[in-house]
Amino acid sequence: MAKKLTSLDDLGGFVFSTNKDFEFENNDEQQQTLPNNQQKLEAHLDKKNRGGKVATIIKGFEGTDDDFKALAKKLKTLCGVGGSAKDGEIIIQGDFRTKIMDFLAKDGYRVKRVGG
């Protein structure tokens, strides 16, 4: 059964207009990258759905996509392995939590080890 619309908020923020001269203004502000000392990162170790292989996952980065991808590239270069940066997670192939945590701490980030 379809959800009944009770207010304009139920439309999800869409703007409908029959005025062909109407211009939509996006008031969303650009996300700013927090300074390193205000970032609260988590270092996870993941073994699920990876064919028995281990991956280090860094979560909690708050900032622009460019800064996020730059940090991911630094970490992959530091460890000399592959990985990816998507959905707010930096995934590094292998168990490099200690090495990554030391690097991030020297860079001013607050890093917390999560899990085993």
C-alpha positions in Angstrom: 0.0 0.0 0.0 1.3 3.4 -0.9 2.2 6.0 1.7 -0.4 8.7 2.0 0.9 12.3 1.6 -0.2 14.5 4.5 2.1 17.5 3.9 4.6 18.9 1.5 7.5 17.5 3.6 6.4 14.0 2.5 7.5 14.8 -1.0 11.1 14.7 0.1 12.0 18.3 -0.6 11.1 18.4 -4.3 9.9 21.6 -5.8 7.3 21.5 -8.5 6.4 24.5 -10.6 4.5 25.2 -13.8 6.5 28.5 -14.2 9.0 27.9 -17.0 11.2 30.8 -15.7 11.5 29.3 -12.3 15.0 28.7 -11.1 15.8 26.3 -8.2 18.3 27.7 -5.7 20.1 25.1 -3.7 20.8 26.5 -0.2 22.8 23.5 0.9 26.2 24.7 2.1 29.4 22.9 1.0 30.7 20.5 3.6 33.8 21.8 5.2 36.7 19.5 6.1 37.3 19.6 9.9 40.8 20.2 11.1 42.8 17.0 11.8 42.7 17.4 15.6 38.8 17.5 15.5 38.5 14.4 13.3 37.4 11.3 15.3 38.4 8.3 13.2 37.9 4.6 13.9 40.2 1.8 12.7 38.4 -1.5 12.1 39.6 -4.9 11.0 37.2 -6.7 8.7 37.3 -10.3 7.5 33.7 -10.6 6.2 32.8 -11.2 2.6 36.4 -10.9 1.4 37.2 -14.5 0.6 39.1 -15.0 3.8 41.3 -12.0 3.3 41.7 -9.2 5.9 41.0 -5.4 5.3 41.6 -2.4 7.4 38.7 0.0 7.4 38.9 3.7 8.5 35.6 5.3 9.3 34.5 8.7 10.6 36.2 11.2 8.3 34.2 14.4 8.0 35.0 16.6 5.1 34.9 17.1 1.3 35.2 14.2 -1.1 38.5 15.5 -2.5 40.1 15.6 1.0 38.6 12.1 1.7 40.1 10.7 -1.4 43.5 12.4 -0.8 43.7 10.8 2.7 42.8 7.4 1.2 45.6 7.8 -1.3 48.1 8.7 1.4 47.2 5.6 3.4 47.4 3.3 0.4 50.8 4.7 -0.5 52.0 4.4 3.1 51.1 0.7 3.2 52.0 0.0 -0.4 48.8 -1.9 -1.0 45.5 -1.3 -2.8 42.2 -0.2 -1.4 39.3 2.0 -2.0 37.4 5.0 -0.7 33.6 4.9 -0.8 30.6 5.3 1.3 32.5 7.2 4.0 35.0 4.3 4.5 38.6 4.0 3.5 39.3 0.3 2.8 43.0 -0.8 2.9 43.9 -4.4 1.9 45.6 -6.2 4.7 46.0 -5.7 8.5 47.7 -2.3 8.7 45.8 -0.9 11.7 48.9 -0.1 13.8 50.8 1.5 11.0 47.9 3.6 9.9 47.0 4.6 13.5 50.6 5.7 14.1 50.6 7.7 10.9 47.3 9.4 11.5 48.2 10.2 15.1 51.4 11.9 13.9 49.2 13.9 11.4 47.1 15.1 14.3 44.0 12.9 13.9 42.3 11.2 16.8 42.2 7.5 16.0 40.5 4.8 18.0 41.0 1.0 17.5 37.7 -0.8 17.2 37.3 -4.5 17.5 39.9 -7.3 18.0 
